[in-house]
Amino acid sequence: MDYRAILAPPATFAQQLRTFFEAGGVGANITLPHKVRVMQLVDKVSDRAQLAGAANTLSMHAGKLVADNTDGAGLVADLSRQLGALAGLRVLILGAGGAVRGIVGPLLDAGCKELVLRNRTAHKAQAIIDLFRPSATRRVRMYQSEDNDQRFDIVINAVSSGHQGPSGSAHYEAAWLKDAALAYDLSYGAAAQPFLQHIEQLKPGLASSDGLGMLAAQGAASFAIWTGHEVEFTQALRVLRESV
């Protein structure tokens, strides 16, 4: 296998993509800023990529180029590594960007009892909730500050403020962490530190994690799509952790 990074500026991305697969490429990962645009350049889009509104994995099957999204599967795999089965858990998700669209479905499929979305702009969170109606109306809802029951098992930060440095940190409530077993940031490395540090201040000793495990696990899911072989991602995670 030859797997390498290919710089593809927006102006030449479509042509580079065609050239790659015409030369015999069988699969590719797509990163920002192309994860939305690439869905217009393929023959088929998977259901989970359609729901996510973005694709990160391309594969060639029977002459057809297929777009998929493994981010949500990667998150579920990493959460399961740390907590075991997710069935019956209540999850608070902070943020309502494209990343959240990609993780709601897989979390529901994993058996989470309830997903509560909190976002500064309420209509963005509501738009994501509407995507999963009517099948999951009672399991995905908007956060309400007046809720009597604010017990969550997992708090997931999907707000990109950490990429702006400590000054960009959002507001977090200690009450959200009262019964939590894990606080998780979808970002990794320096971008996750403002959230993780804030969590440590609010509830010292609470288990917390950045999203590096999600990165490794979504890569394993992509590998399975390309090769048909399931792989264990924790070894790759160890290598990544040493390099970050």
N, C-alpha and C positions, 0 to 999 in steps of 0.2 A: 504494500500500500504506500502511495506517495501522497501525503497530506501536508499541505503547506499554505501559508497566507499569501493571498494574491491581492495587491492593492488595485481597487477598481473605482476610480473617480466617477461621480454621477454621469458625466458626459459620455463616458465610454463603457459604463457598466453593462448595458444590454448587449453590446457587441462582444464584450469579453465573455459574457455568460454563454452566448451562442458558440463562440470559438472553443470554449472549454469543453462543452459537451460534444461538439462536432469532432473534437480531437480524441474522444473516447472516455471523457470523464463520466463517472457513474454516480457521483454524489458530491454535494457541497454544503457547507454551512454559510449562511448569509448573516452579516452583521449590519448594524446601523451604518449609514442611513438608508439602507436598501430593503429592509424587512417588509415594508408595506408595498413599495413599488414592484418588487419581484413577483407579487401575486398576479400582476397583469402580464407577466412574461412567460407564464407556464401554461401547460395544457390542462392541468387538474389541480384543484386545491382541496386538501383534506378538510373534514368537518371541523377538527380542532383548530386548524389554521384560519378557517373561515370565521369561527367564533372569536378567535384572538385578534383578527383583523391584521395579522402579520404572519410571516413565515420565516423560520430560521434554518430549515433543512430542505434541500432539494435532492431528488433522486430520479433516476431514469428507469422506467418500467415499461417494457414492451413498446419502446419507441416514444413513450409519452413522458414529458417532464412534469413531475409531481411536486407540489409545495406542501410542506407539513410544518408543524410547530411542536417542538419537544420541550419547550421551557416549562410548561406546567407539569409534564411527566417528570422532569428533572427535580422540580421542587418537591413533588410528592415523594419521590425516591429518597431525597435527602431528609425530609421531615420524618419519614418512616425509619430511616437509619437511626435517627436520634431519639424518637419517641415510641417506635413500634407502630401498631395499627392506629390509623387515624379515625376509624369508625366511632361515631358518637361525640366527637370533639367539637367545641364551639370556637370559631376563629374570628378574630377582629383583623380586618385588612385596612391599613391606612393608605389612602391614595386611590385614584381611579383612572390611571393612565393605561397605555397599551399593555403594559406588563400584567396588570390586574385582569384584563380581558382574557389573557392567556392562561391564568392559573385557576380561575373560578370553576370551570368545567372539570378539570382533573381533581380538584379538591372535593367537589361533589361526588365524583365517581369513586373517590377513595372512601366515601362514607361519612364525611364530616356532617355533623348534625345541623349546624347552622353557620353561615358566613355573614358577617356584619360588615358593611362597607362604610367607612367614614372618609369624607373628602371635603375640603374647604369649599369647593364648588359642588353643591348638592346635585345639580342636574347631570353632571358627568357620572356620578355614582349611580343615579337612577337609570341612566342609559344602559349601564352594564347590567343592572338588575333586570331590566326589561328584556335583555337578550335571553335570559333563562326562564322567562315566563312562557306558558303557565306550568311547565313541568316541575319547576323548583321554587315556586312562588313563596312557599313557607320556609324555605331553607336559605334563601338569599334575601337580605333586607338592608334597609338603610339604618345607620346608627342614629339613635335618638339620645340626646344628653339627659333627658328626663327618665330614661329607662331605669326601672328598679333593679333589674338583673343585669349587671355589667360584668359577670363572671366569664372570663375567656380562658381557654386552655392554651391557645397560641395567639400571639400578637405578631402580625407580619407587617413590616414597613416597606411600602412600595412607593414612597415619596422620594423624589430625586433630589431633595434638598441637600443631602450629604455630599453631592458632587460639587456643591458651592462652598464646602468647608464648614467649620463649626458655626459660623455666623448664619448659615442657611438652615439650621436645625428647626424642625417643626415643633409643635407643642404636644406633649404626651402627658397622660393622666396616670397617676399612681394607681387609681382604682382599677384601671384596665389590667393591671399586673397582679392583682390580689391573689387570684387562683391560677395564674398562668404557670405552665410548665416550661415554656420556651418563648423567647422573643427572637425574631428572625428578620434580618434585613436582606432584601433581594439583591442589593449591591454587595460588592466584596472589596477587600483592601481598604484603602483610606476613605473611600466614599461611604463605607458602612460605619466608620468609627464614631461620628457624632451621635447616631442613634444608639449604638451599643454602649457608649459611655454614659449617655443620658439614662438608659435603662439601669445601668449599674448604680447610678445615683438614686434612682427612684426605688429600686428593690435590689439591694446588694445580695449577690449570690445567686440570683436567678440565672438559669441556663440561657445563654444567648449565642447567636451564630450569625455570621455573614453568609452571603449567598455563593461562596466558592464551591460548596458541595452541590448546589443546584447546577452550577456551570459544568462540573465534572459529570453529573448524572445526565444532564441533557445531551452531553457529548456521547455518553454510552448509549442513550436512546437513538441518537442519529446513527451511530455505528451499527446498531441492530437493524435499522431500516436499510442501510446500504448492503450489509453482508448476510443478514438472516441469523446472526449469532448474538446471543445475549452475553453481555460482559459485566463483570463486577467493577463498580466505579471507584471503590475506596482507595485502591492503589494509585490511580490517577490523581485522586484528591490529595493524597499524601505528597506526591511529587509537586502538584500545584501549590500546596501550602508552603512548601520549602522555598518556592520561587517568588512568592508574593511579598 
